[in-house]
Each structure stands twice: as C-alpha cells, then as structure tokens.
Amino acid sequence: MNEKVLKCLYDIKCSIEEIHSFFIGRQQRFDEYAKDIILKRAIERNLEIIGEAMSSILKIDSEFP
C-alpha cells in the first residue's frame, strides 16, 4: 500500500482514538457534547482531520474501499 495512504490511515486511527478518549469518565450523550464548547471544538477538529485524510486517500487512489 502507498506510504501516503498508510500515513492518512494512521491519522484517521489517531483521530478516532482521540475522540473516544474525550469520553473517558463521562457519558457519550449529545447533551454532554452540546454544552461543552471545548469538547465540541476538539471533536470537530478531529472530524476535519478525518475528512482531510480521506480526501487525500481518494486523490491518491480513487478506488480505495
């Protein structure tokens, strides 16, 4: 697999793990997310990273599953 694709997949994995870590010790509920602006921004940024990584992957390999 292309080294750049692997890097993007690693970025996606790290972002998912980071989002998950934000909820250690708190409930995964929308109201928890909605009332905490710092949590919202952190999750939104990780979702941007995931989107950018997927976009890069698809530019490299448009047939990527």
Buried (B, 14 or more C-beta within 10 A) or exposed (E): EEEEBEEBBEBBEBBBEBBEEBBEEEEEEEEEBEEBEEBEEBBEEBEEBBEBBBEBBEEBEEEBE
